[in-house]
Amino acid sequence: MIVVVTKADLVNERSEQTMDKVLCDVRRFCLQNGAALVYATTKNRKNTQLLAKYIVHRAYGLPFTTSAQMIDRDTIFVPAGWDSEKKIEIVRSNITEIDVLEPNREKVNVVKEPEVIAEDTQVFLARFADMLAKDSATNGQKKVDEAGATASDSPLASFFSNLLKDKPQSTRTAAPVSEEQQQAQIEKIFQKSDETDSAA
């Protein structure tokens, strides 16, 4: 692991005490994690070549002969394994204005979210279709039950419900009439109309 502090040219804009405090904290972090520390800036191209060579050295095992650089504040380079608590204490002893806080030694428990395994699309769709079918069947029964419950609640609803129920209906239908009977009825109608006309 390599810790890279970028925009290192801004180090000169801060007080030495503040930057020493930051340097101590970052170096202690790197020491605990076995990381290298590089202050780099692309503005002046300081330490960018050094960083590239160090990455190649760590990745491919090529020779690297540059030693640690601690003199110039914007080009600090601390290779992994070079630093120690005693070396950090030297810088820390120069800090007088700022209270140096001990870093928190407690490890924060990071709660990892359980890994979600996605199921096959077709399996999901089949399961979803089954759920919809069950849900629609259940909702249909509930609607019928609710309709029955509301029908018995009020007398008016009960009346209309009884009208709508399937009952054998007795409808009056006229018996089939023969042509002779029709003729006889027509003659009666004409006779009555003739009698009313003659009486008048």
C-alpha positions, 0 to 999 in steps of 0.5 A, a space after each residue: 500500500 502506498 499513501 500519496 499526499 497530493 497537492 504537496 505544494 500547498 504545504 508551504 502555505 500552512 504553518 510548520 507546526 500544523 504540517 508537522 502534526 499532519 506528517 506525524 499522524 500520516 506517518 503513524 498511519 503508514 507505519 501501522 499499515 506497512 505503507 509507503 508515504 509520498 508527498 507529490 505535486 503535479 504542479 512542479 512535477 515533484 516526486 511524480 517520477 519517484 512515485 512511478 519508479 516506486 510503484 514499478 519497484 513494488 509491482 515488478 521487483 525492479 531495483 530501487 535505490 532512492 533513499 527516504 527524503 525528509 528534508 524538503 516538506 513538499 517532497 517527502 518520501 518514506 518507503 515502506 519499512 523504513 519508518 519507526 516510532 522513534 523517527 516519528 517522535 523526533 518530528 513530534 518533539 518539535 511540535 509545541 503550539 499544537 496539542 498532539 492527540 494520541 490516535 484512537 487505538 480502538 478499531 471501529 467495527 465495520 458492519 458489512 452488509 450481507 452479500 446479496 446473491 441474485 437469482 436467475 431471471 426466469 426463476 424470479 419471474 415464475 415465482 412472481 407470477 405465482 405470487 400474483 396469481 395467489 394474490 388475485 385469487 385471494 383478493 377476488 374472494 375478499 371482494 365477494 366476502 365484502 360484498 356479501 357483508 355489506 349486503 346484509 348490513 342495511 335493509 335497502 341493500 338486502 332488498 336489492 340483493 334479494 331482487 338480484 339473486 337467482 330465483 325461479 321466476 314465474 313470468 306470465 306468458 300468453 298461451 299460444 293463440 290459433 288463427 281461428 281464435 284471432 279471427 274471432 277476437 277481431 270480429 268481436 272488436 268490429 261488432 262492438 265498434 259497429 254497435 257503438 256507431 249505430 247507437 250514436 
